[in-house]
């Protein structure tokens, strides 16, 4: 399934991707950053995503932009996951929203695209203190993605 998404640029050495959301609030700079988790026995990268804050020079993952392009933004983030995993096939990606509502938003996106995701990746959800293979209808607190 091809979803409408924004074009992005990447910096492979810093493991980040940049794109612009465009909507009623104007043009908003977005950043997706992958950083390797320390003290983990396997290669696991955390996915951080949010607006670039020019004043602080940092990624703001708590902001809610409301630029009327949520699905296009999430499709763009998903496209960065595909690109990142193609370049790091032995890595895992850890994803968790910074609020339960945001984690639920991610889960709804995963559920909508479950067939496509399941063909390419192993996906696990964290629930009740354990990692389990992802199943629709179960609320997870975080996710772990690995290439098949």
C-alpha positions as CSV (number, residue, x, y, z in Angstrom):
1,X,0.0,0.0,0.0
2,X,1.4,3.4,-1.0
3,X,0.4,6.1,1.4
4,X,0.8,9.8,0.7
5,X,3.8,11.1,2.6
6,X,6.3,14.0,2.6
7,X,9.7,13.8,1.0
8,X,12.5,13.6,3.6
9,X,16.2,14.2,3.8
10,X,18.4,12.1,6.0
11,X,21.7,12.3,7.7
12,X,22.9,8.7,7.9
13,X,25.9,9.5,10.2
14,X,23.6,11.1,12.8
15,X,20.7,8.7,12.2
16,X,18.1,11.4,11.7
17,X,15.5,12.3,9.0
18,X,14.0,15.7,8.4
19,X,10.8,16.7,6.6
20,X,8.2,19.5,6.6
21,X,4.6,19.2,7.6
22,X,2.4,21.6,5.6
23,X,-1.1,22.6,6.6
24,X,-3.3,25.4,8.1
25,X,-0.5,26.2,10.6
26,X,2.0,26.7,7.8
27,X,5.2,24.8,7.3
28,X,6.5,22.9,10.4
29,X,9.9,21.3,10.5
30,X,9.8,17.7,11.7
31,X,12.6,15.4,12.8
32,X,12.8,11.6,13.2
33,X,15.8,10.5,15.1
34,X,17.1,7.0,15.8
35,X,19.6,6.6,18.6
36,X,21.2,3.5,19.9
37,X,20.1,2.4,23.3
38,X,23.1,1.8,25.7
39,X,23.4,-1.2,27.9
40,X,21.3,-3.4,25.6
41,X,22.8,-6.7,24.5
42,X,21.4,-6.5,21.0
43,X,21.4,-3.5,18.6
44,X,18.3,-1.5,19.5
45,X,17.5,2.0,18.4
46,X,14.9,4.2,20.0
47,X,12.7,6.2,17.5
48,X,12.2,9.8,18.6
49,X,9.9,12.0,16.6
50,X,8.6,15.5,16.9
51,X,8.9,19.1,15.8
52,X,12.3,20.8,15.6
53,X,12.5,23.6,18.1
54,X,14.6,26.4,16.6
55,X,15.0,28.3,19.9
56,X,16.4,25.3,21.9
57,X,18.0,23.5,18.9
58,X,16.3,20.3,20.1
59,X,13.6,17.9,19.0
60,X,10.3,18.5,20.9
61,X,8.5,15.2,21.1
62,X,5.8,16.5,23.4
63,X,4.3,19.1,21.0
64,X,1.0,18.5,19.3
65,X,1.1,20.3,16.0
66,X,-2.4,19.9,14.7
67,X,-1.5,20.8,11.2
68,X,-4.4,18.7,9.7
69,X,-1.9,16.1,8.2
70,X,-1.6,13.5,10.9
71,X,-1.8,10.5,8.5
72,X,0.6,11.9,6.0
73,X,3.1,12.7,8.9
74,X,2.8,9.2,10.3
75,X,3.2,7.7,6.8
76,X,6.4,9.7,6.5
77,X,7.7,8.5,9.8
78,X,6.9,4.9,8.7
79,X,8.9,5.5,5.5
80,X,11.9,6.5,7.6
81,X,11.6,3.3,9.5
82,X,11.7,1.3,6.2
83,X,14.7,3.3,5.0
84,X,16.5,2.9,8.4
85,X,15.9,-0.8,8.6
86,X,17.1,-1.3,5.0
87,X,20.4,0.3,6.1
88,X,20.5,-1.5,9.5
89,X,18.9,-4.9,8.9
90,X,20.2,-6.5,12.1
91,X,18.9,-3.7,14.3
92,X,15.6,-3.5,16.3
93,X,13.6,-0.3,16.7
94,X,12.0,0.6,20.0
95,X,8.9,2.8,19.8
96,X,6.8,4.3,22.6
97,X,4.8,7.4,22.8
98,X,5.5,9.9,25.5
99,X,1.9,9.7,26.6
100,X,-0.6,6.8,26.6
101,X,-2.7,8.7,24.0
102,X,0.3,9.0,21.7
103,X,1.2,5.4,22.0
104,X,-2.4,4.5,21.2
105,X,-2.2,6.7,18.1
106,X,0.9,4.8,17.0
107,X,-0.9,1.5,17.7
108,X,-3.9,2.6,15.6
109,X,-1.6,3.3,12.7
110,X,0.1,-0.1,13.1
111,X,-3.3,-1.8,13.1
112,X,-4.4,0.0,9.9
113,X,-1.2,-1.2,8.1
114,X,-0.8,-4.5,9.9
115,X,-0.8,-6.7,6.8
116,X,2.0,-4.7,5.2
117,X,4.0,-4.5,8.4
118,X,3.7,-8.2,9.1
119,X,5.0,-9.1,5.7
120,X,8.3,-7.2,6.3
121,X,8.8,-7.1,10.1
122,X,8.4,-9.0,13.3
123,X,6.5,-6.7,15.7
124,X,6.3,-7.1,19.4
125,X,4.2,-5.2,21.9
126,X,5.0,-4.8,25.6
127,X,2.2,-5.6,27.9
128,X,2.0,-6.9,31.5
129,X,5.8,-6.9,31.9
130,X,6.5,-9.0,28.8
131,X,7.2,-8.7,25.1
132,X,4.6,-10.5,23.0
133,X,4.0,-10.9,19.3
134,X,1.7,-8.0,18.2
135,X,-2.0,-8.7,18.0
136,X,-4.7,-6.3,17.1
137,X,-7.0,-5.3,19.9
138,X,-4.5,-5.5,22.7
139,X,-3.2,-2.2,24.2
140,X,0.6,-2.1,24.4
141,X,2.8,0.4,26.2
142,X,5.6,0.1,23.6
143,X,6.7,-1.7,20.5
144,X,9.8,-3.5,19.2
145,X,10.3,-3.9,15.4
146,X,12.7,-6.3,13.7
147,X,13.2,-7.1,10.1
148,X,12.1,-10.6,9.0
